[in-house]
Amino acid sequence: MYKRILVPLDGSPLAERALPLATTVAQKFECQIILLQVLHFLIRTVSAPYQHLPDWVVENRKYARQEAESYLQARQDELRQQG
């Protein structure tokens, strides 16, 4: 019936409460769990289109992505341990 279950996570304990249910459903239907975390950046409008972003913005994005990947990897490892 189901092939994939998308679980959006924002790092909060409340969002993580969806993981046990997703795991139960995934095991029952033998489907894949996809973990998602959306990165949101508030940046003032750049004066010209396609203008290079300041280095601090690029670094901030890189750091946020690394943090999200680390967080999602940890949740993935926990789910794998549960089967």
Sequence and secondary structure as in RCSB ss.txt:
>XXXX:A:sequence
MYKRILVPLDGSPLAERALPLATTVAQKFECQIILLQVLHFLIRTVSAPYQHLPDWVVENRKYARQEAESYLQAR
QDELRQQG
>XXXX:A:secstr
  SEEEEE  S HHHHTHHHHHHHHHHHHT EEEEE          SSTT    HHHHHHHHHHHHHHHHHHHHH
HHHHHHT 
